Amino acid sequence: DGKIYDAYVIYPKNHTSEANFVEYFVYQVMPDILENKCGYKLCIYGRDIYPGEDAASAIEKRMQKSRRLIILLTHQLINSKEDAYDRHIALYNALIQNDTKVILLEMETIGSYGKLQESLRFIIKQQGTIKWKEEHTVHPQSPNSKFWKQVRYHMPLTHQPS
């Protein structure tokens, strides 16, 4: 299908205390579980898109080469204008061109979805979110936890490494 990545990861990029866990999750936990243990290939900004590349076009190209979009929902992401570009382009592709499935990981309790952009609310209404709960942090490395099973359910089929 011409896709290089199984999923493109969208997450808040400024550093607050909550972002430290999110960064750890994005750069350590997700690759460990989804790439090393499950054989997926992720595209993570800051790891697979390099400083000096034209960010906007690099993001767009990588998204087009990804089978899924994983969006980490945090208060910071919702309230941040900074990352709006990749979110908008992602949601546009997912909803209008309908060629990319979105997986929403609710990393902290969002409560009311009223502040979310309409396209995100639409996706939540359609399929809900996968909620990260504190107890997952005890054993985030197990691909068989309920959380990771839900994530894998929404991921494309892969050739499992033998």
Secondary structure, DSSP 8 states (H G I E B T S, - for coil): ----EEEEEE---S--HHHHHHHHIIIIIHIIIIIIIT---EEEBTTTB-TTS-HHHHHHHHHHTEEEEEEEE-HHHHH-STTHHHHHHHHHIIIII--SEEEEEE-S-----TTS-HHHHHHHHHH--EE--GGGGTSTT-TTSHHHHHHHHHS-------
